[in-house]
Amino acid sequence: MSLIQEALKKANQEKIVSPKIEPETIRFDLEEPSPNSLKIKAIIAGLLIFFSAFFVVQSLIPAKLPIPGNVSSRAFVLSGVTTQGGGQYAIINNQVVGIGKVVDGAVLEEITSHQVTLNLRGKKISLAL
């Protein structure tokens, strides 16, 4: 026991004290960007804006545009003719249209029991069932 008591006395006398540590200030020295890096960043930003606008415009343009003056009756498909509520209607290109209404650029002028007449820029097109 004397060994333990001696060690305790010695420890109390020396009083081990940890050194006081001061926090260090961390500094970041930011350099000014070089003119070349600014040019590269501007070019990349310009390209991103250009391609973004290009793809947005492309998504707004219909896939197939009719070519004026080159439309035949094959561009129109008559699926049926009906009378409802005193009005006559035709199903053309999967659209229900009445007299005077426009379907794919053509005005529906006449509906009979088995046929319709369209006017496409002054050209008469007859479709039969």
C-alpha positions in Angstrom: 0.0 0.0 0.0 2.8 2.3 0.5 3.5 2.2 -3.2 0.0 3.4 -4.0 0.1 6.1 -1.4 3.5 7.3 -2.7 2.2 7.5 -6.3 -0.8 9.5 -5.2 1.3 11.9 -3.3 3.6 12.4 -6.3 0.7 12.9 -8.6 -0.8 15.5 -6.3 2.4 17.3 -6.0 3.0 17.4 -9.8 -0.6 18.2 -10.7 -0.5 17.4 -14.3 -2.0 20.3 -16.1 -2.9 20.1 -19.8 -1.5 22.9 -21.8 -4.0 25.7 -22.8 -4.8 25.4 -26.5 -5.7 28.6 -28.3 -8.1 28.2 -31.3 -6.5 29.1 -34.6 -8.1 31.4 -37.0 -8.7 29.8 -40.4 -8.1 32.2 -43.3 -9.2 31.6 -46.8 -7.4 33.7 -49.3 -9.7 33.9 -52.4 -7.8 34.8 -55.5 -9.4 37.0 -58.1 -10.6 34.8 -61.0 -8.5 35.0 -64.1 -10.1 36.7 -67.2 -9.8 33.3 -69.1 -11.8 31.5 -66.4 -14.5 34.2 -66.6 -14.7 33.8 -70.4 -15.0 30.0 -70.1 -17.8 30.4 -67.5 -19.6 32.9 -69.7 -19.3 30.6 -72.8 -20.7 27.6 -70.8 -23.6 29.7 -69.5 -24.4 30.9 -73.0 -24.4 27.4 -74.4 -26.6 26.2 -71.6 -29.1 29.0 -72.3 -29.0 28.4 -76.0 -29.6 24.7 -75.9 -32.3 25.1 -73.2 -34.2 27.5 -75.4 -33.6 25.3 -78.5 -35.2 22.3 -76.8 -38.1 24.3 -75.5 -38.9 25.7 -78.9 -38.6 22.3 -80.5 -41.1 20.8 -78.0 -43.6 23.6 -79.0 -43.4 22.9 -82.8 -45.9 20.3 -84.0 -44.2 17.1 -85.4 -46.0 17.3 -88.8 -47.1 20.5 -90.4 -49.4 20.4 -93.4 -47.8 21.7 -96.6 -50.0 24.4 -98.1 -51.5 23.5 -101.5 -50.4 19.9 -101.2 -53.4 18.5 -99.2 -55.6 15.8 -100.7 -58.8 14.1 -99.4 -56.5 11.4 -98.0 -55.6 13.9 -95.2 -59.2 13.7 -94.0 -61.0 10.5 -92.8 -64.8 10.5 -92.4 -65.7 8.0 -89.7 -69.4 8.8 -89.3 -72.3 11.2 -89.6 -75.0 11.9 -86.9 -77.8 14.2 -86.0 -78.2 15.3 -82.4 -80.4 17.9 -80.9 -81.5 19.2 -84.3 -77.8 19.7 -85.5 -75.8 17.6 -87.9 -72.3 16.5 -87.0 -69.6 14.5 -88.7 -66.7 12.6 -87.2 -63.6 13.7 -89.3 -60.1 12.7 -88.2 -61.5 11.5 -84.9 -63.0 15.0 -84.2 -66.7 15.7 -83.9 -67.4 18.8 -86.0 -70.6 20.7 -87.0 -71.3 22.8 -90.1 -69.1 25.9 -90.2 -66.5 24.4 -87.9 -62.8 23.9 -88.8 -61.1 20.5 -88.8 -57.4 20.4 -89.5 -57.5 23.6 -91.5 -60.7 22.9 -93.5 -64.2 24.3 -93.0 -67.0 21.8 -92.9 -69.6 23.1 -95.3 -72.2 20.4 -95.9 -73.3 17.1 -94.3 -75.6 14.5 -95.9 -76.5 11.1 -94.7 -73.4 9.5 -96.3 -71.1 12.3 -97.3 -69.6 15.6 -96.2 -68.1 18.5 -98.1 -65.0 20.4 -96.8 -63.6 23.7 -98.0 -59.8 23.9 -97.8 -58.5 27.3 -99.0 -61.1 27.4 -101.7 -60.7 23.8 -102.8 -63.8 21.5 -102.3 -63.1 18.1 -100.8 -65.9 15.5 -100.6 -65.6 12.6 -98.2 -68.0 9.6 -98.3 -68.6 6.8 -95.9 
